Amino acid sequence: MNTKRLFLKSTASLITLATSSAFSQAAWPSKPVRIVVPFAAGGTTDILARAIAPELSKAFGQSFFVENRAGAGGNLGADIVAKSPSDGYTLLMGTVGTHGINRALYPKLPYDPFKDFAPITLVAAVPNVMIMNADKAKALGITSVPDFIAYAKANPGKLNMASSGNGTSIHLAGELFKSRTGTFMLHFPYRGSGPALLDMLGGNMDVMFDNLPSALPHIKSGKLKAFAVTSSQRSSALPDVPTIEEAGKLKGFEASSWFGLLAPAGTAVGTINRLQQEVAKALGSPEIKEKLIAQGAIPSGNTPAQFAALIDAEHKKWAAVVKASGAKVD
């Protein structure tokens, strides 16, 4: 009898635990969810996060809000998320920098891009674009990539290169360009594309290899001059702008960027899958898809497993680029 009572009590406890767990998962989200952007407002990471946040708010009936936590080439914001509770209420808009480059570039990374995160989905991939302040380019007689290379070689150290931070694809694209062309520009890392672009527009910085979506409005306004995109193919957003491989005769040059949503490791699989499905649905809607493509981004929405495989492949690729370019943290 005692054995039977013990069995019934244990069974009831297990049912209660399972029901409680299922209810808890079904109840998510029951409060606002923050998406940490590890760079300042105005850059492509920020643009993409703010594009999907309202769609997730509508889908889940809770506020998804963006919080900019810039610093250390994205490491500060990424580390905040890595050390947050795995309850689904803190997410990261990660980048090729935070999850593909920084582990190879920084001697001591405060987080592990593989062990500390659960990939959700790739949001978008974008080419970078080599830009100069249009007035400054005109004053220096620089109208193309070959012109730029010639001027930089004749005036070593006189040109400054802005980036959105150490370890970002914007930084590494510039370092790769320097190593492939035998040129030298002094690197100035900012806390995101937004502040770097302000100095580009003001003529305080000379060149930048920015993500296309954040630079595009200024290119179209004529304030910035686009010389080439860093992808292997031309961008539909700037069809008349050549690739660096074409323009500079630099065979195999490719340094594009990507951005994806991640959660702290240990986040419930059900939560991860629900987020992936809703992000994919949002990115597949004609309105969001056309908007991002017009900005030079290529929407994705792939599965967590596919995104994890991309992160692994990109880490290996960029580790080789860091080694070949000799890039260092400034």
N, C-alpha and C positions, 0 to 999 in steps of 0.2 A: 504493500500500500504506500509506504514511504517512498519507495523507488518510483512508483507510478506518479505520486504527487510531484516528486522532484523532476521527473521527465516532463510532466505537463507545465510546471513552472518554468523550466528551461525553454520549452517550446514557445510558451507565451512571451518570454523575454526576447527570444530571437525574432518573433513576429513583430513585437513592439519596436525593436531596434531597426528591423528592415523597413517597417512602415514609417518610422521617424526619419530614417535616412532618405527614403524615397520622397517623403513630404518636403524635407529640407532641400533636396535637389530640385524638386518641382517648383518650390517657392522662390528659387533664385530667378531674377534678382528682386529682393524685397526692399532695396535702398539704392541710391545713386551709385553708378560705376564710374571710376575715373580711368581715363586713358592717358598715361604718362607719355609725353613727347619729350625726348631727351635733348631737345634743341630749342632755341628761341623761336618765338612766333614769326611767321612770315616765310619760312622755308618749306620745302616740299614735304618733309615729315609732318609738319604742322598742317599743311594744306590737305593732305590725305586723311589725317586723323579727323579733321573738322568736316571732311566730306562724308565720312561713314558714321560719325557720332550721332547725328540727328536721325539717321536711318535705323540705328540700333535702338535709340530711344523710342522710336515709333513701334519697332518690332516687339520690344520687351515691356513697354509700358512703364519704363523707369528712365531717369535721366542718365545719359552717358555723356560725361563732360571731359574736356581736354585740359590737362595741367602741364604747363611747360616747365621742365626742370633741367635747364641747360648746364653744361659744364663738362670738362675733361673729354671732349670728343664723343659725347653721348654716354660716357661711362657713369656719370653721376646719376642720371635718370634711370639707366638700366639697372644699376645697383639698388636703387630704391625699390624697384619692382621685384628684383630677385629676392630681396629680404622682406617683402610684404607677405601677409597671410595668403595661403592658397585657397581663398574662398570665392574667387571670381569677381571681387570688387575692385581689384587693381590690375590693370592691363598695361602692356607696353607697346607703343608703335616702334618696333625695332627696325634697324636698318642694316645695310651691308657693312656699315662701320661697327655698330655695336655687336653684331653677330657673325661677321665674315672677316673683318680686318683687325680689330683691336687686339684680339688674342695673340696675333703674330707681331703686333707693333709695340704693345706695352709690356715692359718686363714683369710688372705685377698688376694684373687685372683684378679688381675687387669682387668680381663675379665670374662664374663659369657659364659661358654662353650655351653650353650643352646641358650640363647637369642642373642648372638653376632655373631653367625655363621649360614650359610646355608650349611648343609651336601651335598656333591656331590656324592661320592662313596667310599666304602671301597676298597683300593688298594690291600692289602694283610694282612694275619695273619701269625705270625711266633712263633715257640716255643723259649724260652730262653734256654741257655745251661750253665751248671755249669762248669767253666774252671779254671785251674791253669797253671802257667808257668811250662812246662814239666820238666825242669831241677830242679826247686825248689821242685816240687812234688816228684821227684825221690830222692832228697837229704833228704827230710823229711820222706820218706817211705810211702807216701800217694798214694795209687793206686785205691781207690774206695771211694764212699760216706761214708760207715761205718768207713773207715780209717780216713777220714777227720773229721767226727764227734768226733771220739775218740781223735784225736790230738787236736782239738779245745777245747774240754772239759778239757783235761789235761793241756792245755796252754792258758787259757782265756786271750783275749786281745792281744795275740802275732801275730795273723793273721789279715791282713788288707783286707778290701773288697772294690773294686772299683765299681763305677757305672757311668752311662752316665749322672747323675744328680739327684737331689732330686725329688722324686715323679714319676720317670720313672718306668716302669715295671721291669727294671733291678734292681733298688733300692728295690722295693717292694718284688720282688722274693727273694732277699737276706734277707730282714727283716722277711718275712714269714718263710724262712728256719731257721733263728735264733730262732724265737719264737717256731717253731715246734720241734726243736732239743735241745733247752736249751743251745745253744752255743752263744758266743759273738765274733764278729769281729768288729774292728773299721771301720766305713764307710767313704770313701773318694769320694765325688761326683765330677765328671769332667763335662766339657761342651759338652759332647757327647761321644759316644763309641770310636771314633777314637783316641783321646788323652788318654783315659783310657786303650785302648788296647796297645798303645805304652809303657806305664808303666808296663802292664802285661808282654809284651814280653821282657822288660828290666829287669824283676825280681823285680821291685820296689813295685808292688802290688801282693798280694797272691791269691786272689780268685775274681771271677766276675761271674755274672749270665747274660751274654750278650745275645743279640738277635743273633740267629743262623747265619743269612746271613753274618754279619760282622765278626764273629769269625771263621766261617767255613774254610776259606783259611789257617788260622794259625793252625787250628786243623789238617787239611790235610797235612800241611808241617811238623807236628810233634813238632812245637814250643809250642803249647798249648795242655794240656791234658784235654779231655772232660770226665767228670765223669757221667753226667746225663742230660737229657732234662727236662724242667719244665712243659711240656705239659702232658695231660692225656694219650696220646699215643706216641709211638716212632716216630721219624722223618724218612721219607724215605731217607733223605740226610745223616743220620747217623744211619742206621738200627741196628748196633751192640751196640749202646749206650742206656742204659736203661733209663726209666723215674725215676724221684726222688722218686715217689711213690713206684716203684719196688725196686730200689737200696737202699733207706733209710727206706723202710717199713713205709712210711708216707702216710697213707690212705687219698685219696682225694686231695693230693697236686697238684695244677694246677695254673700256673702263666704265661700265654702266653702273647704275644704282638700283637697289630694290628696297621695299618697305613692307613690313608685315606685322601682324598682330600676334603677341605672345602673352602668356600668363605665367605666374610663378609655378615652378615644378610642384606637382602634387594636386593641382587643381582638378576637380572632378571631370572625368572623361565626358560625362553627359553635358556639362557646362561648356567644355571645349567644343564639342560637336555642334551644340546649338548655336554658339557664336559663329563658328565656321559657316554653317548653313545660312545664317542671316546676313553675314558679310557677303557671301557669294551671291545671295539673292539681290542684295543692294547693288553690288558691282555689275550684275547682269541686267539691271533695269536700264532702259534706253536713256533716261535722263542722266543718271550718274555715269554710265559708260561713255556716252557722247561727250559729257563735260570733261572727263579725265583724258580721253583721247585727244580732245581739242587742246588740252594743256600739255600734251606730249607724254602722258603716262599710258602704260598698257595695263589695264585692269586684269586681275587674276581671280582670287577666290579659291585656290586649290585646297586639297585636303591637308590635315595636320601632318600626315605621313609624308606627303609630297613636299610640304614646306620644310620639314625636318631634313629630308634628303638634300634639298637645295642649300640649306644652311651648311651642311657638312661639305658639300662640293665647293661652295663659295669660300669656306674657310681655307681649304686646301689651295684653291686658286690664288687667293689674295696673300697667303703666306709666301707663295713663290714670287708674287709681285713685290711684296715688301723687301724680300731678300735681294731680288734683282735690281730694284731701284735704289736700294740703300736708304730708304726713307727712315727718318728718325722723328721721335716726339720732340717738338720744340718747347 
